[in-house]
């Protein structure tokens, strides 16, 4: 596996496994993991003001090494300027919806590890609709945007659990050499 560099973006729909992949990559590489959801949400599901979020994302992306997970379109350009690798989890919307439902059941009434404390897991119709519509509203634009990225930046598109497992195995093997 080719070196991913020290700055890795992980993108994809809600429920695609961005945070899980980021944490696993962090465990393999030793890179610090930043969850944009933790930068965006304040306790009680209060949104950070745009300028505050932008400042937090800039501070994280200006760091020497990181894995940042999250799609947040407004901050993609800034993160990409600094990223060595962009990983896009291109999962079927039914898989993403199922995972979000499982996550909701697992963390009902509490905050999950990759979320701001005080943001108890919740689910609502607009969120489910956003996931359902992701493939037509966000995915197509994201794939076009990724197609324009030039070396030396690296783009990795993973479709399905098997691809993610193979990718992680390759990263792990390269770290053992």
VEXKOL-261082 format. One line per field, with one value per residue: x, y, z of N, C-alpha, C in turn; residue in three letters; residue number from 0. Coordinates in steps of 0.02 Angstrom, whole numbers. Layout:
N
n_c1 = c(X:...)
n_c2 = c(Y:...)
n_c3 = c(Z:...)
ca_c1 = c(X:...)
ca_c2 = c(Y:...)
ca_c3 = c(Z:...)
c_c1 = c(X:...)
c_c2 = c(Y:...)
c_c3 = c(Z:...)
r = c(ALA:...)
k = c(NUM:...)
//
This chain:
177
n_c1 = c(43:28:101:-3:18:23:-94:-258:-415:-580:-725:-904:-1073:-1188:-1186:-1105:-987:-881:-826:-793:-699:-603:-562:-508:-405:-331:-289:-204:-108:-68:-100:-181:-358:-491:-656:-772:-904:-894:-835:-931:-1055:-1122:-1153:-1317:-1361:-1335:-1292:-1130:-1083:-1052:-927:-857:-852:-780:-657:-618:-605:-504:-399:-381:-351:-236:-143:3:-17:-152:-312:-461:-630:-784:-908:-959:-978:-943:-818:-735:-645:-542:-490:-449:-345:-241:-235:-162:-215:-376:-514:-656:-805:-909:-1051:-1199:-1361:-1458:-1382:-1318:-1429:-1475:-1364:-1367:-1487:-1456:-1353:-1423:-1506:-1407:-1345:-1447:-1512:-1389:-1226:-1128:-959:-892:-951:-1001:-1007:-1161:-1239:-1354:-1389:-1493:-1632:-1719:-1851:-1809:-1668:-1656:-1709:-1613:-1504:-1558:-1574:-1444:-1366:-1412:-1406:-1282:-1178:-1149:-1096:-987:-909:-875:-800:-695:-637:-565:-454:-280:-123:9:-86:-189:-327:-447:-573:-694:-800:-909:-903:-806:-709:-665:-612:-507:-431:-392:-317:-212:-155:-115:-21:77:125:191:306)
n_c2 = c(-59:108:250:350:476:613:681:654:649:594:554:545:484:506:373:295:254:337:391:274:216:318:313:183:194:291:215:124:205:299:430:582:592:687:730:806:825:841:965:1043:1025:1080:1042:973:977:1099:1206:1260:1429:1485:1553:1518:1377:1368:1422:1326:1213:1257:1270:1136:1078:1145:1084:977:841:729:646:684:668:686:768:900:1018:1156:1169:1086:1125:1196:1097:1005:1073:1054:918:756:638:587:502:424:360:266:214:112:184:116:34:134:194:85:68:189:175:63:120:219:140:77:183:252:380:421:494:459:394:471:593:754:769:767:775:679:528:540:532:581:620:718:697:561:572:654:566:470:544:578:514:568:705:741:646:632:759:757:650:703:813:747:684:784:805:812:722:764:726:600:499:393:283:194:59:-23:-145:-246:-186:-85:-162:-227:-116:-65:-174:-169:-45:-74:-177:-105:-25:-113:-145)
n_c3 = c(0:-42:37:138:179:298:321:314:238:271:193:158:155:292:405:326:380:411:532:601:512:515:650:655:560:627:737:674:609:702:691:743:768:707:726:629:665:803:809:752:821:973:1148:1172:1042:979:851:799:768:599:575:689:678:558:599:694:611:524:616:653:526:494:569:591:563:534:540:473:488:404:306:276:169:154:214:143:38:104:189:92:26:115:133:109:67:11:63:6:57:-27:-13:-27:-9:66:150:224:287:365:449:520:588:668:743:811:892:969:1037:1097:1196:1242:1212:1070:1046:947:944:1006:1181:1267:1159:1130:1047:907:794:650:532:430:434:397:269:211:205:120:2:-26:-126:-246:-224:-167:-186:-327:-360:-274:-323:-449:-408:-342:-451:-510:-434:-423:-433:-319:-226:-158:-203:-136:-165:-86:-97:-10:125:110:29:115:220:151:114:241:285:194:228:358:334:265:365:443:378)
ca_c1 = c(0:65:95:-61:38:6:-157:-306:-486:-626:-790:-957:-1139:-1201:-1195:-1059:-932:-826:-794:-763:-638:-554:-534:-467:-344:-292:-258:-150:-57:-49:-120:-239:-422:-535:-723:-802:-966:-876:-820:-992:-1109:-1112:-1200:-1388:-1371:-1332:-1243:-1080:-1088:-1009:-859:-826:-837:-725:-595:-599:-582:-439:-349:-367:-320:-169:-98:52:-39:-220:-366:-522:-688:-842:-918:-967:-957:-913:-748:-698:-590:-487:-459:-416:-282:-191:-237:-121:-259:-448:-548:-728:-843:-964:-1093:-1270:-1400:-1492:-1332:-1309:-1489:-1474:-1313:-1391:-1538:-1421:-1316:-1473:-1525:-1350:-1327:-1508:-1509:-1321:-1184:-1081:-890:-869:-996:-995:-1044:-1221:-1279:-1378:-1406:-1562:-1647:-1782:-1866:-1764:-1603:-1663:-1719:-1547:-1465:-1590:-1562:-1372:-1338:-1428:-1392:-1213:-1131:-1129:-1051:-925:-868:-848:-749:-638:-605:-522:-396:-220:-66:25:-141:-214:-399:-465:-646:-708:-870:-927:-863:-748:-659:-638:-569:-447:-392:-362:-265:-155:-123:-83:38:129:153:233:368)
ca_c2 = c(0:171:292:394:542:628:718:612:667:539:583:500:496:484:301:259:227:385:395:209:210:366:287:125:220:322:162:94:253:342:499:604:591:743:720:872:830:867:1035:1077:1021:1094:1002:987:984:1170:1216:1313:1480:1469:1578:1478:1312:1376:1432:1261:1169:1283:1253:1065:1063:1175:1042:941:774:718:614:721:637:728:791:972:1045:1222:1166:1037:1155:1212:1034:974:1108:1029:845:714:585:594:437:432:299:268:158:112:220:69:16:192:200:30:82:244:147:23:166:251:91:64:241:288:411:440:520:409:416:518:650:798:748:807:766:610:502:553:518:611:611:756:665:501:595:678:506:439:588:592:489:613:774:755:597:647:817:736:610:749:852:703:669:840:807:792:702:707:706:534:488:323:274:127:39:-83:-168:-285:-138:-52:-210:-236:-54:-63:-227:-143:7:-108:-211:-56:2:-165:-151)
ca_c3 = c(0:-45:96:136:202:367:325:279:243:261:174:138:183:360:407:281:419:412:598:615:473:540:713:640:530:680:776:635:590:757:677:782:732:720:700:617:705:869:801:731:871:1044:1187:1161:970:960:798:806:715:542:583:742:649:510:637:723:556:502:667:647:461:492:608:551:545:558:502:486:456:397:237:280:105:159:236:103:1:150:209:34:14:161:136:65:42:22:60:-2:68:-75:7:-44:41:111:199:268:329:413:499:562:633:718:786:853:943:1013:1078:1117:1262:1261:1157:1045:1056:896:945:1064:1240:1274:1098:1133:981:887:724:631:461:386:433:356:200:187:188:61:-56:-32:-189:-302:-206:-145:-212:-396:-357:-240:-370:-499:-373:-330:-515:-528:-390:-458:-391:-277:-181:-174:-192:-127:-161:-60:-105:26:182:87:6:175:255:111:120:308:286:156:268:414:308:247:428:473:340)
c_c1 = c(44:52:38:-42:13:-59:-208:-377:-527:-695:-840:-1021:-1141:-1215:-1148:-1000:-872:-789:-761:-698:-584:-521:-489:-401:-299:-256:-199:-92:-30:-67:-179:-301:-464:-602:-755:-867:-951:-859:-884:-1044:-1084:-1162:-1272:-1404:-1376:-1275:-1193:-1092:-1036:-937:-821:-807:-778:-658:-571:-572:-514:-384:-331:-329:-250:-118:-52:30:-109:-258:-428:-579:-746:-847:-921:-937:-920:-839:-705:-637:-529:-451:-421:-349:-226:-186:-187:-164:-331:-478:-623:-761:-907:-1009:-1166:-1311:-1438:-1445:-1323:-1369:-1491:-1423:-1334:-1444:-1505:-1384:-1365:-1495:-1469:-1338:-1388:-1500:-1440:-1283:-1137:-1010:-865:-912:-984:-1036:-1104:-1263:-1300:-1403:-1480:-1570:-1713:-1791:-1822:-1694:-1605:-1671:-1653:-1504:-1493:-1573:-1488:-1346:-1354:-1409:-1319:-1163:-1105:-1080:-984:-880:-838:-791:-686:-600:-557:-458:-336:-167:-25:-30:-168:-289:-411:-541:-659:-783:-882:-878:-801:-692:-626:-591:-503:-401:-356:-307:-203:-117:-85:-19:94:161:199:300:422)
c_c2 = c(62:211:342:466:553:666:683:637:603:569:527:519:479:410:262:229:273:384:329:199:256:340:227:147:254:271:130:143:294:415:519:609:650:729:789:879:858:942:1075:1081:1038:1052:1024:999:1057:1177:1271:1365:1465:1492:1539:1409:1317:1384:1366:1214:1192:1263:1179:1049:1094:1134:1002:872:762:671:653:687:686:755:867:1009:1112:1220:1117:1067:1169:1148:1002:1007:1077:952:813:662:602:525:451:365:304:208:167:145:175:46:73:201:146:44:138:219:104:67:200:203:80:121:281:315:430:465:465:437:469:580:691:770:795:808:693:590:514:538:552:604:654:725:602:520:619:619:475:479:601:572:536:686:790:709:615:706:798:696:654:790:810:688:724:844:777:768:764:688:639:531:413:321:202:114:-26:-103:-206:-239:-103:-99:-221:-175:-52:-116:-203:-89:-24:-143:-162:-27:-49:-172:-107)
c_c3 = c(0:18:87:153:273:376:281:292:231:250:157:171:257:358:362:319:423:478:617:577:499:605:700:607:581:723:740:626:648:746:720:739:755:687:691:655:774:866:787:787:940:1083:1175:1087:949:909:817:752:660:552:637:715:601:545:667:669:532:552:662:582:455:533:563:527:573:512:521:450:457:327:234:220:111:177:194:69:45:172:152:20:55:162:88:30:59:12:57:7:27:-64:-16:11:88:167:249:314:383:468:546:611:687:768:835:909:993:1062:1101:1188:1285:1200:1135:1050:1007:892:1008:1122:1249:1211:1096:1065:967:813:709:555:415:380:389:282:170:165:124:-2:-69:-101:-248:-287:-192:-180:-282:-397:-325:-286:-424:-469:-363:-395:-537:-486:-426:-409:-374:-227:-205:-159:-188:-121:-142:-64:-69:80:161:65:65:212:218:115:187:314:250:195:326:391:293:310:461:438:367)
r = c(UNK:UNK:UNK:UNK:UNK:UNK:UNK:UNK:UNK:UNK:UNK:UNK:UNK:UNK:UNK:UNK:UNK:UNK:UNK:UNK:UNK:UNK:UNK:UNK:UNK:UNK:UNK:UNK:UNK:UNK:UNK:UNK:UNK:UNK:UNK:UNK:UNK:UNK:UNK:UNK:UNK:UNK:UNK:UNK:UNK:UNK:UNK:UNK:UNK:UNK:UNK:UNK:UNK:UNK:UNK:UNK:UNK:UNK:UNK:UNK:UNK:UNK:UNK:UNK:UNK:UNK:UNK:UNK:UNK:UNK:UNK:UNK:UNK:UNK:UNK:UNK:UNK:UNK:UNK:UNK:UNK:UNK:UNK:UNK:UNK:UNK:UNK:UNK:UNK:UNK:UNK:UNK:UNK:UNK:UNK:UNK:UNK:UNK:UNK:UNK:UNK:UNK:UNK:UNK:UNK:UNK:UNK:UNK:UNK:UNK:UNK:UNK:UNK:UNK:UNK:UNK:UNK:UNK:UNK:UNK:UNK:UNK:UNK:UNK:UNK:UNK:UNK:UNK:UNK:UNK:UNK:UNK:UNK:UNK:UNK:UNK:UNK:UNK:UNK:UNK:UNK:UNK:UNK:UNK:UNK:UNK:UNK:UNK:UNK:UNK:UNK:UNK:UNK:UNK:UNK:UNK:UNK:UNK:UNK:UNK:UNK:UNK:UNK:UNK:UNK:UNK:UNK:UNK:UNK:UNK:UNK:UNK:UNK:UNK:UNK:UNK:UNK)
k = c(0:1:2:3:4:5:6:7:8:9:10:11:12:13:14:15:16:17:18:19:20:21:22:23:24:25:26:27:28:29:30:31:32:33:34:35:36:37:38:39:40:41:42:43:44:45:46:47:48:49:50:51:52:53:54:55:56:57:58:59:60:61:62:63:64:65:66:67:68:69:70:71:72:73:74:75:76:77:78:79:80:81:82:83:84:85:86:87:88:89:90:91:92:93:94:95:96:97:98:99:100:101:102:103:104:105:106:107:108:109:110:111:112:113:114:115:116:117:118:119:120:121:122:123:124:125:126:127:128:129:130:131:132:133:134:135:136:137:138:139:140:141:142:143:144:145:146:147:148:149:150:151:152:153:154:155:156:157:158:159:160:161:162:163:164:165:166:167:168:169:170:171:172:173:174:175:176)
//
